[in-house]
Amino acid sequence: MDILLACILCLIGGIIGGLIGVGGGIVFVPAMTIVLGMGQVNALSTSLMIIALVSIVGTWRQYGYGNVNLKDAAVIGLLSPVGVLIGVLISNAVPERALRIGFAMLALYMAYRLLVRVFKDDDPPVPADTAAPEPGSAGP
Amino acid sequence: MDRLDSRRIWSLALIGTLAGAFSGLFGVGGGTVIVPMLIAFFAYGERLATGTSLAAIIVIALLAALMQGGLYGNVDIETGLILTGPAIVGIVIGTAVQQRIPEKAVSLIFAFLLIGVAVEMVVGG
């Protein structure tokens, strides 16, 4: 029955991923470690495989809705391995506690920016120089 | 705007680098970094940000999964495939629901997620 519970959790993880554009690892990993009793490294690695497959389907759906900028996504995705390397280097030079607090502050700042956006009035239009491409421009 | 000028590429590169760095460090950081940064710094709408984030995550997760699976044999493919089924059903539902709710609701949900991540970063580990 554990596998059934894990499947239900992964269904929920997929829904969250689709709603807010994250991979869903936040749910997939505990579904495997806590429910299925897998080790952390195995769960994390298997979660990456699930995320890769799920995000292909999610991207396909969002592309159909006109919500994907493939060029920007390619730049972000292809340069992220550089970040992984930098992350490994930094983690050997900076105490983990400092990194965690740094990331926490970044997350709080982002939360603040999003909340400002949620609660401000809609009137000011997007400045032309920073405007994102029209959603449809990524389409065929 | 169809071209990628150099300033835009550098800014996107920064997002990709941060996303990679934080996912390498803490196992979070893909979408958690990409979505709010696209919204805050590129004036993306929420739907475009989440769709583009998912496309970037394909590359990030695929590379990482191939490394973990191919080099270290850490991927449990059978369990992964079993769990991928419901997760795919979930993401189809999630993306469909997202088209029918106000964009700002996505920002609101995400803000709470980020606050949770921040608390976990400081309290956990």
Interface residues (C-beta under 8 A of the other chain):
Chain A: I3 A6 C7 I8 C10 L11 I12 G13 G14 I15 I16 G17 G18 L19 I20 G21 V22 G23 G24 G25 I26 F28 V29 A31 M32 L36 M38 V41 N42 L44 S45 T46 L48 M49 I50 I51 A52 L53 V54 S55 I56 V57 G58 T59 R61 Q62 Y63 Y65 N67 V68 N69 L70 K71 D72 A73 A74 V75 I76 G77 L78 L79 S80 P81 V82 G83 V84 L85 I86 G87 V88 I90 S91 E96 L99 R100 I101 F103 A104 M105 L106 A107 L108 M110 A111 Y112 R113 L114 L115 R117 V118 V126 P127 T130 A131 A132 P133 P135 S137
Chain B: M1 D2 L4 I9 L12 A13 I15 G16 T17 L18 A19 G20 A21 F22 S23 G24 L25 F26 G27 V28 G29 G30 G31 T32 V33 I34 V35 P36 M37 L38 I39 A40 F41 F42 A43 Y44 G45 R47 L48 A49 T50 G51 T52 S53 L54 A55 A56 I57 I58 V59 I60 A61 L62 L63 A64 A65 Q68 G69 Y72 N74 V75 D76 I77 T79 G80 I82 L83 T84 G85 P86 A87 I88 V89 G90 I91 V92 I93 G94 T95 A96 V97 Q98 Q99 K104 V106 S107 L108 I109 F110 A111 F112 L113 L114 I115 V117 A118 V119 M121 V122 G125
